[in-house]
Amino acid sequence: QKYGREIMTQLKRLGVSCDWERERFTMDLGLSTAVREVFVRLWEEKLIYRDDYIVNWCPRCHTALSDLEVEREERNSEFVYIKYGPLVLGTVRPETKLGDTGIAVHPKDPRYQQYIGKTLSIASVEGMIDIKVVGDEAVDPEFGTGVVKVTPGHDPVDFEIGRRHNLPVRTVIGFDGRMTPLAGKYAGLDRFECRKKIIEEMKALDLIDRIEPYRHAVGICYRCRTVTEPLVSKQWFVKTKPLAEVAAEAVKKGKTKFTPKNWEKTYFEWMDNIRDWCISRQIWWGHQIPAWYCENKKCPVIVAREDPTACPHCGSSKIVRDEDVLDTWFSSALWPFSTLGWPEKTPELEKFYPTSLLVTGFDIIFFWIARMMMMGLKFMGEVPFREVAIHALVRDIHGQKMSKSKGNVIDPLTIMDQYGTDAFRFTLAALAAQGRDVKLSEKTVEGYRNFANKIWNAFRFAEMNMQGVPPQKISSFKEKDLGLYDRWILHQLDSLIEQVDHAYQEYHFDEAARLLYDFFWHTFCDWYLEFSKTALNAALLSSVLDNLLKMMHPIIPFLTEELWQKLGAEGESLMVASFPTPTKTGFEKESKQVATLQEIVTLIRTIRSENRINPSVMIPVILSSDQDQLFKSMGDEQEMICRLARVEKLTMTKERVNPKGMAHETGAHFDLYIPLQGLVDFESEQKRLEKEVAKLKKDLESLESRLARPDFVEHAPPEIVEQERRKKEEIVLKLTKFQETLQNIRSV
């Protein structure tokens, strides 16, 4: 109740649109019924069995772990080469030699043919022992000496070798991580203490050939980080191979598709190499296994849908239920249909199974996705979902996984309180590039809070000009009533709708966020709102805002809903409004015309900035071009150019301009000149530019030197090399411009 509420509170604050009346928990009664039904059916089909088998055991948690619950951690260790009579073999776990019941070599290894099938009498820390040599293809002749000790009680591979060659199981490490009585004089020692002691004693007995440093992956418990111990115990298993084959085939045939597609390879690799699934756990919480044992040991195990009161085999009332519970992923595997009322044939099951989309992280492809696929196909005869969208993991700014012990956890509730939910959501969407983890920092969230503020302030400004005019369908506007800037914004909006829609469809949420950010901040605020100050079309302004709010709503729902209601649009809520569709207005000519105007204004602003001309000062500008069409199209826009770039006089000429004492910029089909006389102090500006040029030359020299080094170009990450090349191009461009301006100033 406590932690479940916390998670649900976070989801609700984030604005997740769930049907909260259908909230379920895996221990709910209905789900318990489904779990028991699945267990019994699999048992009846002999797909569940109970057997002595080697499992991953956590000596601290005192429970078995599935292969997926064991994490791998690289650690430094020692590879100890031990003398076994005439043979030498290497191991990182010399303490387990006390449980050796065989030695194995590859059956085709010519070095050891003479020993296969023989029993060797060898010296050991226990005195003289007899040990059998077997030939098995599981042995890699290239690893170590090509000889391995076989300890069936403490290694999964050895367990299988032991079964193939009828070698006995000898358990010398107990469930508490200490040596058992079978370990003789080492009994009671911690397994790692025993390792040290046994190495010392083997050295004293000259049983060690050599010791080498060794780094390898050690299995650790995902809960408590304790080194796991492979141990043989009585556990429950699911035969997964027949289930996995069907589930893999469904993805191969396209019944379920992964996005990004490359995750299918990960899915297939696991399915193709799957081992039987250990589903029993020795923990307090979970679905208790529906199996009972009779006091009469000859009676077989009882597996039943309803709790029995007596043994069905002998009639005894003295029966005991299995104390183990099921792995939590067993009940989770049934989620797509157990939550809809299965095994009953409910209307919900018929309507919502299979679901259209599963969105989840890549770290549980094996734990959850694969198992839902297996169980869904087995019990429903159909895949549980048509698409699987795999998202990245959210990490801290340094790419580290968040953990309380590291102190790098970012609490979503705190972030939302501080910066707003919309800003937090937009941050997550903007950083969610497919195939990359999200590196989250408060600074980034703060940046997108500024964007949320920009939306609010822009709306407030637009609201004053819209005069309460509600939005209408774009298609309802007549061409004759649209000015140049109206046609331009409609052409830009059409392109945006197509791109954003495609990004959403392909789950490229980062791309959708980038497109919306750039369009709203730059195209809409920097340009269209400025155009509207002198060329206002209130109805169109309202309609453009309506479309933008609709496109932004999936990412920032709260702010957009609030503003949409203020906009006076028809409909109950923005969340159920139709997504915009392109109108194909085709105003390409007007779009190019405004693009030229934007280029002119931008270049004038660039000259102002680079020459540190006060933004409030009105300046003269000369526009030179040999393009008649440019003069014609810009002739009527002079007033707008002058207003946006703070130009007191714009002179258009076809004549060649003498650049003496001027700053210069080149556009696509024109040149811009700004006389600097009276605007800047030529002497101080010349000194400043000389310093800038010297610095740029030094930076360029350093970059060229780095890019000329083969070791950098060949070994650095490609994106870093490309970044340095782009930086070089930018410096060359800037240097050229500064040198030209410097020359023009010197010539005065």
C-alpha positions in Angstrom: 0.0 0.0 0.0 2.8 2.4 0.9 5.1 2.0 -2.0 2.3 1.2 -4.5 0.7 4.5 -3.6 4.0 6.4 -4.1 4.4 5.0 -7.6 0.8 5.7 -8.5 1.1 9.3 -7.2 4.1 9.9 -9.4 2.3 8.5 -12.4 -0.8 10.6 -11.8 1.3 13.8 -11.2 3.1 13.0 -14.5 -0.3 13.0 -16.2 -0.3 9.4 -17.3 -3.8 8.8 -18.8 -4.7 5.4 -17.3 -8.1 4.1 -16.4 -7.4 4.3 -12.7 -10.5 2.4 -11.8 -8.9 -0.7 -13.3 -5.7 -0.5 -11.2 -4.4 -4.0 -10.4 -1.8 -5.5 -8.2 -0.2 -8.9 -8.9 -1.4 -10.3 -5.6 -5.1 -9.4 -6.2 -7.6 -12.3 -5.9 -8.5 -12.4 -9.6 -4.8 -12.5 -10.6 -4.2 -15.2 -8.0 -6.8 -17.4 -9.7 -5.2 -16.9 -13.1 -1.7 -17.7 -11.7 -3.0 -21.0 -10.2 -4.8 -22.0 -13.4 -1.7 -21.4 -15.5 0.5 -23.4 -13.0 -2.0 -26.3 -13.0 -2.3 -26.4 -16.8 1.4 -26.3 -17.3 1.8 -29.1 -14.7 -0.8 -31.2 -16.5 1.0 -30.7 -19.8 4.3 -31.7 -18.1 5.7 -28.2 -18.9 6.2 -27.7 -15.1 8.3 -30.1 -13.2 10.1 -30.4 -9.8 13.6 -31.7 -9.7 17.0 -31.6 -8.0 18.8 -29.1 -10.1 21.7 -26.6 -9.8 20.4 -23.1 -9.2 21.8 -19.7 -8.4 21.6 -19.4 -4.7 22.0 -16.2 -2.6 23.5 -17.2 0.8 22.3 -13.9 2.3 18.7 -13.8 0.9 18.4 -17.6 1.3 16.5 -18.0 -2.0 17.1 -19.4 -5.5 17.5 -16.8 -8.3 16.7 -17.1 -11.9 19.6 -16.6 -14.4 18.3 -13.1 -15.1 18.3 -12.2 -11.4 22.0 -12.8 -11.2 24.0 -9.7 -12.3 27.6 -10.0 -13.6 30.3 -7.8 -12.1 34.0 -7.7 -13.3 36.4 -8.5 -10.4 40.1 -9.2 -10.0 40.9 -12.7 -8.8 43.6 -15.5 -9.1 43.7 -18.3 -11.6 45.2 -21.2 -9.6 46.8 -24.1 -11.5 46.5 -27.3 -9.4 48.4 -30.5 -9.9 46.0 -33.5 -10.3 48.6 -36.3 -10.5 50.0 -36.3 -14.0 47.5 -33.5 -15.1 47.4 -29.8 -14.3 44.2 -27.7 -14.4 43.3 -24.1 -13.6 40.4 -22.8 -11.4 39.3 -19.5 -9.8 37.5 -21.5 -7.1 40.0 -23.9 -5.4 37.6 -24.3 -2.4 35.2 -26.3 -4.6 37.9 -28.9 -5.3 36.7 -30.6 -2.2 33.5 -31.4 -4.2 35.3 -32.7 -7.3 33.9 -36.1 -8.5 35.7 -36.1 -11.9 38.1 -34.5 -14.3 37.1 -33.7 -17.9 39.0 -33.1 -21.1 37.8 -32.7 -24.7 37.3 -36.2 -26.2 39.3 -35.2 -29.3 42.2 -33.5 -27.5 45.3 -35.6 -28.5 47.2 -34.5 -25.3 44.9 -36.4 -23.0 43.5 -39.4 -25.0 45.4 -41.9 -22.8 43.6 -40.7 -19.6 40.0 -40.8 -20.7 38.0 -43.4 -18.9 40.7 -44.0 -16.3 40.5 -43.4 -12.5 43.6 -41.6 -11.2 44.8 -41.9 -7.7 46.2 -38.4 -6.8 47.6 -36.5 -3.8 45.2 -33.8 -2.4 44.8 -31.8 0.8 42.5 -34.6 1.9 45.3 -37.2 1.3 45.2 -39.6 -1.6 41.9 -39.6 -3.6 40.6 -41.5 -6.6 39.1 -39.4 -9.4 37.7 -40.4 -12.8 38.7 -38.7 -16.1 35.9 -38.3 -18.7 35.8 -36.9 -22.2 33.2 -34.3 -22.8 32.6 -31.8 -25.6 31.7 -29.0 -23.1 35.4 -28.6 -22.4 37.3 -25.9 -24.3 40.7 -27.4 -25.2 42.0 -23.8 -25.8 41.1 -22.5 -22.3 43.8 -22.9 -19.6 45.4 -26.3 -19.9 42.4 -27.9 -21.6 41.7 -29.9 -18.4 38.8 -29.0 -16.0 37.8 -30.3 -12.6 34.1 -31.5 -12.5 32.2 -30.3 -9.4 28.6 -31.2 -10.2 27.3 -29.7 -6.9 28.8 -26.2 -7.5 28.8 -25.3 -11.2 26.0 -25.5 -13.9 28.3 -26.8 -16.6 29.8 -29.4 -14.3 26.3 -30.4 -13.2 25.4 -31.2 -16.8 28.8 -33.0 -17.4 28.1 -35.0 -14.2 24.7 -36.1 -15.4 26.1 -37.2 -18.8 28.8 -39.3 -17.2 26.9 -40.5 -14.0 29.2 -38.6 -11.7 28.0 -38.3 -8.1 27.0 -34.8 -6.6 29.1 -33.8 -3.6 27.9 -30.6 -1.9 30.7 -29.0 0.1 29.3 -25.5 0.4 26.0 -25.0 2.2 23.1 -22.7 1.8 24.6 -20.4 4.3 27.8 -19.9 2.3 29.9 -22.0 4.7 31.7 -25.3 4.1 29.6 -28.4 4.9 30.7 -31.5 6.9 31.6 -33.1 3.6 34.4 -30.5 3.4 36.2 -32.5 6.2 38.6 -30.4 8.2 37.4 -27.2 6.5 33.8 -27.7 7.7 32.2 -24.5 9.1 34.6 -22.1 7.4 33.2 -19.3 5.2 33.7 -20.3 1.5 36.2 -17.4 0.9 38.1 -18.1 4.1 38.4 -21.7 2.9 39.8 -20.6 -0.4 42.7 -18.8 1.3 43.4 -21.7 3.7 43.3 -24.4 1.0 45.7 -22.4 -1.3 48.1 -22.1 1.6 47.9 -25.9 2.3 48.3 -26.8 -1.4 51.4 -24.6 -1.6 52.8 -26.4 1.4 52.1 -29.8 -0.2 53.6 -28.6 -3.6 50.2 -29.2 -5.3 50.2 -25.8 -7.0 51.9 -25.4 -10.3 51.4 -21.6 -10.6 49.1 -18.8 -9.8 48.2 -16.0 -12.3 46.2 -12.8 -11.9 42.7 -13.2 -13.5 39.8 -10.8 -14.1 36.4 -12.3 -14.7 32.7 -11.8 -14.3 31.3 -12.8 -10.9 27.6 -13.6 -10.4 26.0 -11.4 -7.7 22.5 -11.2 -6.3 20.6 -8.3 -7.9 19.0 -7.5 -4.5 21.9 -7.5 -2.0 25.0 -7.8 -4.2 26.2 -11.0 -2.4 28.3 -13.3 -4.6 25.9 -16.1 -5.6 26.6 -19.8 -5.1 25.5 -22.5 -7.6 23.9 -25.1 -5.5 21.9 -28.3 -6.1 18.4 -28.1 -4.5 14.8 -29.2 -5.1 13.2 -26.5 -7.2 10.2 -26.0 -9.6 11.0 -25.4 -13.3 9.1 -24.4 -16.4 10.2 -26.1 -19.7 10.7 -23.0 -21.7 12.1 -24.3 -25.0 8.8 -25.2 -26.6 7.2 -22.0 -25.4 10.2 -19.9 -26.6 10.1 -21.4 -30.1 6.6 -20.2 -30.7 7.2 -16.8 -29.2 10.3 -16.3 -31.3 8.5 -17.4 -34.5 5.7 -14.8 -33.8 8.3 -11.9 -33.9 10.0 -13.4 -37.0 6.6 -13.4 -38.8 6.0 -9.8 -37.8 3.0 -10.5 -35.5 4.9 -8.4 -32.9 7.3 -5.7 -34.0 10.1 -4.1 -31.9 11.0 -0.4 -32.1 13.9 0.2 -32.5 14.2 -3.0 -34.6 17.7 -3.9 -33.4 16.2 -5.1 -30.1 14.7 -8.0 -31.9 18.2 -9.5 -32.2 18.6 -9.3 -28.4 15.2 -11.0 -28.0 16.1 -13.8 -30.5 19.5 -14.4 -28.8 17.9 -15.1 -25.5 15.0 -17.2 -26.9 17.4 -19.3 -29.0 19.7 -20.0 -25.9 17.0 -20.2 -23.3 17.3 -22.6 -20.3 14.5 -24.0 -18.2 13.1 -21.3 -15.9 13.5 -21.8 -12.1 10.2 -20.4 -10.8 10.3 -21.3 -7.1 11.5 -18.7 -4.5 12.3 -19.1 -0.9 10.9 -15.7 0.2 8.0 -14.4 2.2 5.9 -12.6 -0.5 4.4 -14.0 -3.6 1.9 -16.5 -4.9 2.4 -19.7 -2.9 3.0 -22.7 -5.1 -0.3 -24.8 -5.4 1.4 -28.1 -4.5 1.0 -30.4 -1.5 2.9 -33.3 -0.1 1.4 -36.3 1.7 3.0 -37.8 4.8 3.1 -41.0 2.9 6.3 -40.4 1.0 5.2 -42.9 -1.7 2.3 -40.7 -2.8 3.1 -38.4 -5.7 3.0 -34.6 -5.3 -0.5 -33.1 -5.4 -1.0 -30.0 -7.7 -4.6 -28.6 -7.6 -6.8 -25.7 -8.5 -8.6 -25.9 -5.1 -6.9 -26.5 -1.8 -7.3 -30.2 -1.1 -8.3 -31.5 2.4 -6.9 -35.0 1.9 -4.5 -36.9 -0.3 -6.3 -38.1 -3.4 -4.0 -41.1 -3.6 -4.2 -42.6 -0.1 -6.9 -40.5 1.6 -4.7 -39.2 4.4 -5.6 -35.8 5.8 -1.9 -35.2 6.8 -0.8 -33.2 3.8 1.5 -30.2 3.8 1.6 -27.3 1.3 4.9 -26.4 -0.4 6.3 -23.4 1.4 7.9 -21.8 -1.7 6.4 -19.0 -3.6 6.5 -18.3 -7.4 9.0 -16.0 -9.0 7.3 -12.5 -9.3 7.8 -12.6 -13.1 5.6 -15.7 -13.3 2.5 -13.7 -12.4 3.8 -10.7 -14.3 4.0 -12.9 -17.5 0.2 -13.3 -17.4 -0.4 -9.5 -17.0 -1.9 -8.9 -20.5 -4.7 -11.4 -20.0 -4.9 -12.0 -16.2 -5.8 -8.3 -15.7 -8.8 -8.6 -18.1 -10.5 -11.4 -16.2 -8.9 -14.6 -17.6 -9.6 -17.5 -17.3 -13.2 -16.2 -17.6 -14.2 -15.1 -21.1 -14.9 -11.5 -20.2 -16.0 -8.7 -22.6 -12.8 -6.8 -21.6 -10.7 -9.8 -22.6 -12.4 -10.0 -26.0 -12.1 -6.2 -26.6 -8.6 -5.4 -25.3 -6.5 -8.6 -26.0 -4.2 -8.4 -27.8 -3.2 -4.8 -26.9 -1.7 -2.5 -29.5 1.4 -1.4 -27.8 3.8 -2.2 -24.9 6.2 0.6 -23.9 9.0 -0.6 -21.6 12.8 -0.4 -21.0 15.4 -2.6 -22.7 16.5 -4.0 -19.3 13.4 -6.2 -18.9 13.2 -7.7 -22.4 14.0 -11.1 -20.9 12.4 -10.7 -17.6 9.0 -9.5 -18.9 8.5 -9.1 -22.6 9.7 -12.5 -23.6 7.7 -14.2 -20.8 4.5 -12.3 -21.7 5.0 -13.4 -25.3 5.4 -17.1 -24.2 2.4 -17.1 -21.9 0.2 -15.0 -24.1 0.7 -17.3 -27.1 0.3 -20.4 -24.9 -2.9 -19.5 -23.2 -4.6 -17.0 -25.6 -3.3 -18.4 -28.9 -2.3 -14.8 -29.9 0.5 -12.4 -29.2 -0.2 -10.1 -26.2 0.8 -6.9 -28.1 1.3 -5.8 -31.7 4.2 -3.5 -31.1 6.9 -3.1 -28.4 8.5 0.3 -28.1 11.8 0.1 -26.2 12.8 3.2 -24.4 16.1 4.1 -22.7 16.9 4.2 -19.0 17.0 7.5 -17.1 20.5 8.0 -15.6 22.2 10.9 -13.9 24.1 13.6 -15.8 27.3 11.4 -15.8 25.5 8.4 -17.2 25.5 6.6 -13.9 22.5 4.5 -12.8 20.6 6.3 -10.1 20.9 4.8 -6.6 20.3 5.9 -3.1 23.7 4.7 -2.0 25.4 7.0 -4.6 23.1 9.9 -3.7 22.4 10.7 -7.3 18.6 10.0 -7.3 16.4 12.6 -8.8 12.9 12.5 -7.2 10.3 13.2 -9.9 7.9 14.7 -7.4 10.5 17.2 -6.2 11.5 18.1 -9.7 7.8 18.6 -10.7 7.2 20.8 -7.6 10.3 22.9 -8.5 10.1 23.2 -12.3 6.6 22.1 -13.2 5.3 18.8 -14.6 5.3 20.0 -18.3 8.9 21.1 -18.1 9.9 17.7 -16.6 7.9 15.8 -19.3 9.4 17.8 -22.1 12.9 17.2 -20.8 12.3 13.4 -20.8 10.9 13.5 -24.3 13.6 15.8 -25.7 16.4 13.5 -24.3 14.7 10.2 -25.3 16.7 9.5 -28.4 16.3 5.8 -29.4 19.2 3.7 -28.5 20.6 6.1 -25.9 20.1 6.5 -22.2 18.7 9.7 -20.8 21.2 11.7 -18.9 19.1 13.8 -16.6 20.1 16.9 -14.7 18.1 19.7 -13.0 19.9 22.2 -15.2 18.3 20.6 -18.3 14.9 20.6 -16.7 15.3 24.3 -15.8 16.0 25.1 -19.5 12.8 23.5 -20.6 10.9 25.3 -17.8 12.0 28.5 -19.6 10.4 27.0 -22.7 7.1 26.4 -20.8 7.3 30.0 -19.6 7.9 31.1 -23.2 4.7 29.3 -24.4 2.7 31.0 -21.6 4.0 34.5 -22.3 3.7 34.1 -26.0 0.1 33.1 -25.6 -0.6 36.1 -23.3 0.8 38.4 -25.9 -1.1 36.7 -28.7 -4.3 36.8 -26.6 -4.2 40.6 -26.5 -4.2 40.7 -30.3 -6.6 37.9 -31.1 -9.5 40.0 -29.6 -11.4 36.8 -28.4 -11.5 35.4 -32.0 -11.8 31.6 -31.6 -9.8 29.2 -33.8 -11.3 27.8 -37.0 -10.3 25.1 -39.4 -7.3 26.1 -41.5 -9.1 24.8 -44.6 -11.9 27.4 -44.0 -9.6 30.4 -44.7 -10.0 31.8 -48.2 -6.8 32.5 -50.2 -7.8 36.1 -51.1 -8.0 36.9 -47.4 -4.5 35.8 -46.6 -1.5 38.1 -46.7 2.1 37.1 -47.4 3.0 36.3 -43.8 -0.3 34.3 -43.4 0.6 32.2 -46.4 4.1 31.7 -45.2 3.1 30.5 -41.7 0.5 28.1 -43.2 3.2 26.6 -45.4 5.5 26.2 -42.4 2.7 24.7 -40.3 1.9 22.1 -43.0 5.5 20.9 -43.0 5.6 20.8 -39.1 2.4 18.8 -38.9 3.7 16.2 -41.3 7.1 15.9 -39.5 5.7 15.8 -35.9 3.0 13.3 -36.8 5.7 11.0 -38.4 7.9 11.4 -35.3 5.1 10.4 -33.0 4.2 7.4 -35.2 7.8 6.2 -35.2 8.2 6.8 -31.4 10.9 9.4 -32.1 9.7 11.6 -29.2 13.0 13.5 -29.1 12.5 14.5 -32.7 8.9 15.6 -32.1 10.1 17.7 -29.1 12.9 19.3 -31.1 10.6 20.2 -34.0 8.0 21.7 -31.7 10.6 23.6 -29.6 12.3 25.1 -32.7 9.0 26.0 -34.4 7.3 27.6 -31.4 10.4 29.5 -30.2 11.8 30.6 -33.5 9.3 30.4 -36.3 6.2 31.3 -34.3 7.5 33.7 -31.6 10.6 35.2 -33.3 8.9 35.8 -36.7 5.2 35.2 -36.9 4.3 37.2 -33.8 6.6 40.0 -35.0 5.0 40.0 -38.4 1.5 40.0 -36.7 2.3 43.3 -34.9 1.8 45.1 -38.3 0.1 42.5 -40.3 -2.4 40.9 -37.9 -4.9 38.2 -38.9 -6.5 37.5 -35.6 -8.5 34.4 -36.7 -5.4 32.8 -38.3 -3.2 33.6 -35.3 -5.8 31.9 -33.1 -6.0 28.9 -35.5 -2.2 28.5 -35.7 -2.0 28.5 -31.9 -4.7 25.9 -31.8 -2.7 23.6 -34.0 0.5 24.1 -32.1 -1.2 23.4 -28.8 -2.6 20.1 -30.2 0.8 19.0 -31.4 2.5 19.8 -28.1 -0.3 18.3 -25.9 1.0 14.7 -25.8 4.3 16.0 -24.3 3.1 19.0 -22.2 -0.6 18.3 -21.4 -1.3 20.6 -18.5 -0.1 23.9 -19.9 -1.6 23.2 -23.3 -4.9 22.2 -21.9 -5.1 25.4 -19.8 -4.2 27.6 -22.8 -6.5 25.7 -25.2 -9.5 26.3 -22.9 -8.6 30.0 -22.8 -8.4 30.0 -26.6 -12.1 29.3 -26.8 -11.8 26.3 -29.1 -14.8 24.1 -29.6 -14.8 20.8 -27.7 -14.7 19.4 -24.1 -11.0 18.9 -23.8 -7.8 19.2 -25.9 -6.9 15.6 -25.0 -9.8 14.2 -27.1 -9.5 16.8 -29.9 -8.4 15.6 -33.4 -4.7 15.8 -34.2 -4.0 18.4 -36.9 -3.8 17.3 -40.5 -1.8 19.1 -43.3 -4.0 21.2 -45.6 -1.5 21.1 -48.6 -1.9 24.9 -49.1 1.1 24.9 -51.5 2.3 28.5 -50.7 5.9 27.7 -51.7 6.5 30.9 -53.6 5.5 33.0 -50.6 7.5 30.8 -48.3 10.7 31.5 -50.3 9.9 35.2 -50.4 9.7 35.3 -46.6 12.8 33.1 -46.3 14.8 35.8 -48.2 13.4 38.5 -45.9 14.4 36.4 -42.8 17.9 35.9 -44.3 18.3 39.7 -44.8 17.1 40.5 -41.3 19.3 37.8 -39.7 22.4 38.9 -41.5 21.9 42.5 -40.5 21.5 41.4 -36.9 24.7 39.3 -37.3 26.6 42.4 -38.5 25.3 44.4 -35.5 26.3 41.7 -33.1 29.8 41.1 -34.5 30.6 44.8 -34.6 29.0 45.5 -31.2 26.6 48.0 -32.6 24.0 49.1 -29.9 20.7 47.2 -30.6 18.7 50.4 -30.1 20.7 52.4 -32.7 19.0 52.8 -36.1 21.5 52.1 -38.9 21.8 52.5 -42.7 22.0 49.3 -44.8 22.9 48.8 -48.5 21.6 45.7 -50.2 23.4 44.9 -53.5 22.1 42.3 -56.0 21.8 41.6 -59.7 18.5 39.8 -59.2 15.5 41.7 -60.4 13.2 39.2 -58.8 14.8 39.9 -55.4 14.2 43.7 -55.7 10.7 43.0 -56.8 9.8 40.6 -53.9 11.6 42.7 -51.3 10.4 46.0 -52.5 7.1 45.8 -50.6 8.8 44.4 -47.6 11.3 47.2 -46.9 9.2 48.5 -44.1 9.1 45.1 -42.4 12.9 44.7 -42.8 13.5 48.1 -41.4 11.3 47.5 -38.4 12.7 44.1 -37.5 16.4 45.0 -38.1 16.1 48.6 -36.8 17.2 50.0 -40.1 16.7 53.8 -40.7 17.3 53.5 -44.4 17.5 50.5 -46.7 19.2 51.2 -50.0 18.7 48.6 -52.8 21.2 48.8 -55.7 22.6 46.9 -58.6 25.7 49.0 -58.5 29.0 47.6 -57.2 29.6 48.9 -53.6 32.9 50.1 -52.4 33.3 48.3 -49.0 35.7 50.9 -47.6 34.8 51.4 -43.9 31.9 49.0 -44.1 30.9 45.6 -42.5 29.9 43.1 -45.1 27.8 39.9 -45.2 26.9 37.7 -48.2 23.5 36.1 -48.7 22.2 33.6 -51.2 21.6 36.1 -54.0 22.7 39.4 -52.4 25.4 41.3 -50.4 24.7 43.5 -47.4 26.9 46.4 -46.4 26.7 48.6 -43.3 28.7 51.8 -43.1 30.5 51.8 -39.8 31.4 55.5 -39.7 29.8 57.0 -36.7 28.6 53.6 -35.4 32.0 52.3 -34.1 35.3 53.7 -32.9 37.5 52.5 -35.8 40.7 52.6 -33.8 39.4 50.5 -30.9 37.4 48.3 -33.3 40.6 47.6 -35.3 42.5 46.6 -32.2 39.6 44.3 -31.1 39.4 42.6 -34.5 43.1 42.1 -34.6 42.9 40.3 -31.3 40.0 38.2 -32.5 41.8 37.3 -35.7 44.9 36.3 -33.8 42.9 34.1 -31.5 41.0 32.5 -34.3 44.2 31.7 -36.2 45.6 30.1 -33.1 42.4 28.0 -32.6 42.5 27.1 -36.3 46.1 26.0 -36.1 45.4 23.8 -33.1 42.4 22.2 -34.7 44.2 21.6 -38.0 47.1 20.0 -36.1 44.7 17.6 -34.3 42.8 16.7 -37.5 46.1 16.0 -39.3 47.1 13.3 -36.7 46.2 9.9 -38.0 45.9 8.5 -34.4 43.1 11.0 -33.6 41.2 10.6 -36.9 41.4 6.8 -36.8 40.8 6.1 -33.1 38.6 8.9 -31.8 34.9 8.4 -31.8 33.5 9.4 -35.3 31.1 11.9 -33.8 34.0 13.7 -32.0 36.0 13.8 -35.3 33.0 15.2 -37.1 32.4 17.8 -34.4 36.0 19.0 -34.7 35.7 19.3 -38.5 32.5 21.4 -38.1 34.3 23.5 -35.6 37.1 24.1 -38.1 34.6 25.2 -40.8 32.9 27.6 -38.4 36.3 29.2 -37.4 37.4 29.5 -41.1 34.1 31.3 -41.9 34.3 33.6 -38.9 38.0 34.3 -39.6 37.3 35.2 -43.2 34.6 37.6 -42.2 36.6 39.3 -39.5 39.6 39.7 -41.8 37.4 41.3 -44.5 35.9 43.8 -42.0 39.4 44.5 -40.6 40.7 45.2 -44.1 37.7 47.5 -44.8 38.3 49.5 -41.6 42.0 49.8 -42.3 41.3 51.3 -45.7 39.3 54.2 -44.2 
